[in-house]
Amino acid sequence: MSPLTPAQRRSALLALALGGFAIGLTEFVAMGLLPDIARSLLPEMYTQSTSQAVAHAGWMISVYALGVVVGAPILAALTARVPRKTMLLGLLAIFIVGTLASALAPTFGLVLVARFVAALPHGAYFGAAGLIAASIMGPGSHGKGFAVALGGLTVANVVGVPAITRLGQDAGWRVAYLAIAAVFVVTLLAVLATVPAVAAHPNGSARSELRAFRAPQVWLVAATASLGFGGFFAIDSYIAPVTTHVAGLSASTVPWVLVAVGLGMTIGNAAGGWASDRNLRLAIMIGFPAFIASMAIFALVSRWHAGLFAGAFLVGVAGLFLGPAMQSRLISVAPGAQMMGAAVNQSAMNIANSLGALLGGIVIARGFGYVAPSWVGVGLGLIGFALASVSFALEASRRRAAEAVPEPAGAR
């Protein structure tokens, strides 16, 4: 990559972040529009039971997450030799097609198919964009590079998701997805114009990327993210009914609660990128307890108006603090397969997305109420913290064993 001027660096990083912004819209807008989507696509079920219909509409979130899980490792392997900018442009084209199909599909089943297609490039985009951003920012910037890419997603939750949610409530959820498709088109043009050409890894291949799965730590860290982060989505997926049915606020308040979540995410993401570049282990081992505490606080205070906003903000801060840290952790345990490590983290996060939405929907459908997903999140967070502790303990044990091996006599 040729040297860039400061203005060129800022423009390229902004374009990469804009992709994260568009992805944040397509991933999170459904969470604020679930009641509207359920009313539109599942009218008979909605008439019989609002909570059942909303829980069923939550499959849109789970299917999107499944698409990320499937697409991230496959596309990371298939594009190992593709120049990174070319790869980004292709991924954005898939986003455009899938999001347009989501807006235009006539039935709930076809909408689910469209959401799956739209999700396929999600993980590979964040992986490639994060690596490009890190290379633009210089050595030792993995955490900050991924924070840039994820930063667009967090900003989306501050301004974009609330705005598009309000648009969907006023003009219809299909119009909301048409607007998101337009943002992807703008992103594609911005990447084309500003992001420098970055070659693929010189030794990159599908085989070398897939070799990452031979490392047990890759599986353990992926499981940590998949389970430990599920609580964020268990809460965020059902933030609309918590606002209207638990706190007793109007549907027009939902976008403002999403702003609180998004502000927290933005702060947490920036702090997590900074912390993970300085002490990755400490960032994770402090991050999980804080995340667990935030979900418990949300469960306890969300019935009050001020408590709802404060709890939503805390969940956003603590949850996204872990985002860059888990991304950096997976890259560190997948040497020689950075793209796969970055993509697998997105797969893991979206297993968390699917699992959180699914378990949250189950406890709601079984009559435990709209706050019950928060306690599901606390349980998932405790499991994630335990797995992170095991992962670091095994790594330390292996390091001590390696240091204890006596040096061969001939080498002295």
Helices and strands as residue ranges (DSSP letters): H 6-41, H 43-48, H 50-57, H 59-78, H 84-104, H 108-119, H 122-137, H 142-155, I 156-160, H 161-171, H 173-194, H 206-210, G 211-214, H 216-228, H 230-236, H 239-241, I 242-246, G 251-253, H 254-278, H 280-301, H 305-332, H 338-365, H 372-404, G 409-411
